[in-house]
């Protein structure tokens, strides 16, 4: 293996284990002294890291380590909060809006309710390690849950339903897309309009039944998450 690839491999392991997004690698001069090679070899090693999306070379500043996307598995029991906790991250949920709305034609079809009937709408902002990560719109059909759901302030909505209503939801359908963010989403997620969003729309049923209970649409920063489908 060429020396520059060996160095790139070593640095990639160190980035994974020792660095966080926004940190900077030592200067080319320091790395050349450490590995006892010339700066051209170090530059080639860093070019490899840039190619695989590990670092970004900034003029006059050096090489900044890029935040690596978190993995999110898509299966029937996938759970946003528990999945991120398992990866060592610290997710937080902020409720932006919780109110009753009238179902438009799309929501009525998804939730299997009459057009213009009242449904529950909850909008949350999810942060991971302090960074805005996703905006999630959740729609629920059962108005009997509304008095309890008004007490939902943070954490996982599905966990809240289990703990307070004894209801467990299971994913029955998932639709994935990529869309440009609107002005409001740019503001909430602190991104520019050029960064596409990963949009995951899910239909959830009450476990053990075919009764549709929730329709949700999440808009996630595409630089912070990758979707994983096991076959």
Secondary structure, DSSP 8 states (H G I E B T S, - for coil): --HHHHHHHHHHHHHHHH--TT-B---HHHHHHHHTS-HHHHHHHHHHHHHTTSEEEETTTEEEE----EEEE-STT--HHHHHHHTT--EEEEEEEEEEEE--HHHHHHHT--TT-EEEEEEEEEEETTEEEEEEEEEE--GGGHHHHTT--SS-HHHHHHHHH---EEEEEEEEEEEE--HHHHHHHT--TTSEEEEEEEEEEETTS--EEEEEEEEEETTTEEEE---
